[in-house]
């Protein structure tokens, strides 16, 4: 479990890496297809789309973290992680217990939400996306300071299993690194 200081260092290093990566891409690379969308028939994601998604993801995690800070009950906290209006699986909080149909339905519901956000921000400039990312990351850091050490060490339920609150905070860096890697792979493979 990462400490508060380690989380702050991780988030700061990640912020620097994300901005350097995206601002280091040419205008052509920012706009060209990088990865296939998870929604069949949707346009491939550009590098800029991945940055928009990172902003969305950061804000989604903040929403969960605010509920964790409020001490939300387990079942309510888990329900918050499933797309609104989606039929809930029989077992919440254990991805391995989902039926193939439930897992597919969850994956598609999340993909559609992600695609809708990317579509809504399709015309945003790199400057706008970078500014949104910085604001969202600062909000994450501000939220971190509201948690006690005990709250950071507490387990919270997620759709894939229980994790510590501190891991939810620190996980933003891993999520960003994963997307930068996907973009690089997509460029090499010529999506």
VMD Tcl script that draws the C-alpha trace (Angstrom):
set ca {
  {0.00 0.00 0.00}
  {1.54 3.31 -1.04}
  {1.88 6.06 1.54}
  {0.51 9.57 1.03}
  {4.00 10.81 0.12}
  {4.46 7.96 -2.37}
  {1.07 8.69 -3.93}
  {1.96 12.36 -4.30}
  {5.30 11.45 -5.90}
  {3.60 8.93 -8.21}
  {0.92 11.38 -9.30}
  {3.48 14.15 -9.90}
  {5.76 11.88 -11.93}
  {2.79 10.59 -13.91}
  {1.59 14.12 -14.64}
  {5.02 15.04 -15.97}
  {5.15 11.89 -18.12}
  {1.65 12.37 -19.51}
  {2.22 15.99 -20.47}
  {5.66 15.27 -21.95}
  {4.28 12.35 -23.95}
  {1.27 14.11 -25.44}
  {2.95 17.48 -25.93}
  {5.87 15.67 -27.57}
  {3.65 14.26 -30.30}
  {3.41 16.06 -33.60}
  {0.07 17.54 -34.66}
  {-0.17 14.71 -37.18}
  {0.41 12.05 -34.50}
  {-2.13 13.64 -32.17}
  {-4.78 13.37 -34.89}
  {-4.02 10.06 -36.59}
  {-5.71 6.80 -35.55}
  {-3.80 5.09 -32.75}
  {-6.04 2.31 -31.43}
  {-9.31 0.66 -32.33}
  {-12.35 1.71 -30.33}
  {-13.89 -0.92 -28.08}
  {-17.25 -0.01 -29.62}
  {-17.83 -1.87 -32.88}
  {-18.14 0.51 -35.81}
  {-16.83 3.54 -33.91}
  {-13.90 5.52 -35.26}
  {-10.45 4.54 -33.99}
  {-9.11 6.56 -31.08}
  {-6.47 9.17 -31.79}
  {-3.78 10.04 -29.25}
  {-5.88 13.11 -28.31}
  {-8.83 10.82 -27.61}
  {-6.73 8.85 -25.14}
  {-5.86 12.07 -23.30}
  {-9.55 13.00 -23.15}
  {-10.24 9.54 -21.74}
  {-7.57 10.01 -19.05}
  {-9.36 13.18 -17.93}
  {-12.67 11.30 -17.82}
  {-11.13 8.41 -15.89}
  {-9.53 10.75 -13.36}
  {-12.89 12.38 -12.69}
  {-14.65 9.01 -12.44}
  {-12.18 7.84 -9.80}
  {-12.64 11.11 -7.92}
  {-16.37 10.41 -7.82}
  {-15.69 7.01 -6.25}
  {-13.12 8.43 -3.86}
  {-15.59 11.04 -2.61}
  {-18.02 8.24 -1.82}
  {-15.23 6.33 -0.06}
  {-14.45 9.45 1.97}
  {-18.12 9.67 2.94}
  {-17.99 6.07 4.15}
  {-20.52 4.76 1.64}
  {-21.85 1.26 2.29}
  {-20.25 -1.58 0.32}
  {-23.21 -2.37 -1.93}
  {-23.90 1.29 -2.72}
  {-20.21 1.86 -3.48}
  {-20.17 -1.13 -5.82}
  {-23.34 -0.07 -7.61}
  {-21.72 3.31 -8.34}
  {-19.13 1.52 -10.47}
  {-21.61 0.03 -12.90}
  {-22.98 2.18 -15.72}
  {-26.32 3.74 -14.88}
  {-29.25 1.82 -16.31}
  {-27.20 -1.31 -16.96}
  {-28.68 -4.53 -15.56}
  {-26.46 -5.42 -12.62}
  {-24.70 -8.77 -12.48}
  {-25.79 -11.34 -9.95}
  {-22.61 -10.86 -7.91}
  {-21.14 -7.39 -7.43}
  {-17.46 -6.81 -6.78}
  {-15.98 -10.02 -8.16}
  {-15.31 -9.86 -11.88}
  {-14.33 -13.53 -11.93}
  {-17.87 -14.50 -10.88}
  {-19.58 -12.79 -13.81}
  {-21.15 -14.92 -16.48}
  {-19.73 -14.46 -19.97}
  {-22.86 -12.49 -20.87}
  {-22.56 -10.22 -17.81}
  {-18.88 -9.60 -18.49}
  {-19.58 -8.76 -22.14}
  {-22.48 -6.47 -21.17}
  {-20.33 -4.65 -18.60}
  {-17.45 -4.25 -21.05}
  {-19.70 -2.88 -23.76}
  {-21.50 -0.50 -21.39}
  {-18.17 0.93 -20.22}
  {-16.87 1.14 -23.80}
  {-19.97 3.06 -24.87}
  {-19.59 5.54 -22.01}
  {-15.92 6.03 -22.86}
  {-16.72 6.45 -26.55}
  {-19.46 9.00 -25.83}
  {-17.01 11.08 -23.78}
  {-14.32 10.87 -26.47}
  {-16.87 11.82 -29.14}
  {-18.03 14.82 -27.07}
  {-14.42 16.06 -26.85}
  {-13.38 15.19 -30.40}
  {-12.81 18.81 -31.40}
  {-11.01 19.87 -28.20}
  {-7.55 21.27 -28.83}
  {-4.45 19.76 -27.28}
  {-4.18 22.87 -25.11}
  {-7.73 22.38 -23.82}
  {-7.17 18.69 -23.10}
  {-3.87 19.36 -21.32}
  {-5.50 22.07 -19.22}
  {-8.40 19.73 -18.35}
  {-5.92 17.03 -17.39}
  {-4.00 19.41 -15.11}
  {-7.21 20.57 -13.41}
  {-8.43 17.00 -12.93}
  {-5.07 15.86 -11.54}
  {-4.98 18.80 -9.12}
  {-8.49 17.87 -7.95}
  {-7.21 14.34 -7.29}
  {-4.33 15.72 -5.23}
  {-6.70 18.02 -3.33}
  {-8.96 15.07 -2.62}
  {-6.01 13.02 -1.39}
  {-5.32 15.63 1.30}
  {-8.85 15.14 2.68}
  {-8.19 11.48 3.56}
  {-6.67 10.41 6.86}
  {-3.94 7.78 6.81}
  {-6.45 5.24 8.14}
  {-8.86 6.08 5.33}
  {-6.09 5.65 2.77}
  {-5.32 2.21 4.19}
  {-8.97 1.14 4.22}
  {-10.21 -1.42 1.74}
  {-12.84 -0.36 -0.76}
  {-14.77 -2.68 -3.05}
  {-14.28 -2.43 -6.80}
  {-15.77 -4.36 -9.68}
  {-12.61 -6.49 -9.81}
  {-12.21 -7.00 -6.04}
  {-11.23 -5.11 -2.93}
  {-8.31 -2.69 -2.97}
  {-7.01 0.04 -0.71}
  {-8.08 3.62 -1.18}
  {-4.41 4.54 -1.62}
  {-4.17 2.11 -4.53}
  {-7.14 3.82 -6.21}
  {-5.25 7.11 -5.99}
  {-1.92 5.70 -7.17}
  {-3.60 3.70 -9.92}
  {-4.09 6.84 -12.00}
  {-0.40 6.65 -12.93}
  {-0.65 3.05 -14.10}
  {-3.78 3.79 -16.10}
  {-2.05 6.69 -17.87}
  {1.05 4.59 -18.59}
  {-1.14 1.85 -20.07}
  {-2.76 4.31 -22.48}
  {0.55 5.81 -23.57}
  {1.81 2.29 -24.25}
  {-1.33 1.47 -26.28}
  {-0.78 4.59 -28.40}
  {2.85 3.67 -29.07}
  {1.86 0.11 -30.01}
  {-0.90 1.40 -32.26}
  {1.50 3.71 -34.06}
  {3.99 0.86 -34.59}
  {1.29 -1.49 -35.84}
  {-0.41 1.15 -37.99}
  {-4.01 0.97 -36.83}
}
mol new
graphics top color blue
foreach p $ca { graphics top sphere $p radius 0.5 }
foreach p [lrange $ca 0 end-1] q [lrange $ca 1 end] { graphics top cylinder $p $q radius 0.2 }
display resetview
